[in-house]
């Protein structure tokens, strides 16, 4: 990927704290302005990987889930 600006989305990352680093390597591998979005149910995964921001998402109701899926 080199110095390209990329969007990477990792969904449902598990409890293995090294998982993100094993998949992506270091952040130096990506160009300026790249975004990496990680979803997980385990906040410790995010803390261990020193993320910039954590967004807590509440549980969706059925209609919201259906709208997101569409």
N, C-alpha and C positions, 0 to 999 in steps of 0.2 A: 504494500500500500504506500510505502515511502512517505513522502511529504504531502500526500493528498488530503484534502478536507473531506472527512467522512462522517457518516452517522452510523453508529453501531448500537444495536439494541440486543441486550442479553436478558432473556425472560426466565423467571423462576430459577435464579441462581441458588444453589443449595448451600449447605453449611460449610463446605470446604473453602476455607478462607483464601487459599491460593488459586482457586478456580478462575477468577477473573484474570489474574496475572498470567496464568498458564495459557489462557485463550488469547489474550491480547498482547502480552509482553509489557513493555513500558510505554508510557504515554508519549515518549519521544518518537515512537513509531508513526505518529499521526500528525498531519499538518495543522497549522494554526486555525482555530475556529471549529475543529472537530468536536463532535458531541458523542458521549457514550452514556446510554441510558440502561440502567440495571434494575430489574424488578426482582424482588425477593420478599419472602415472609420473615426473614431473619435479619434484623437490623445489625447484628454483629458482623455479618458479611460486609456490609457497607462501611462500618466503622473500621474494620480491619484493613480495608483497602483505601482508607482515607479519602472518601468521596467529598466533593465540594458542597453538595446540597442533598438533603434528604427531604422528600415530599411524602407525607403520610396521607394515604388515600383511604377514605372511609369505605365501608361496604356498600355496594350498589344494590338498589332494589331491582326487581325484575324488569321494569320498563327502562331504567337507565342502562342495564346490561344489554337489553335488546337493541337500544338505540346505538350504543357503542359498537355492537357487533355488526350492525347494518353499515 
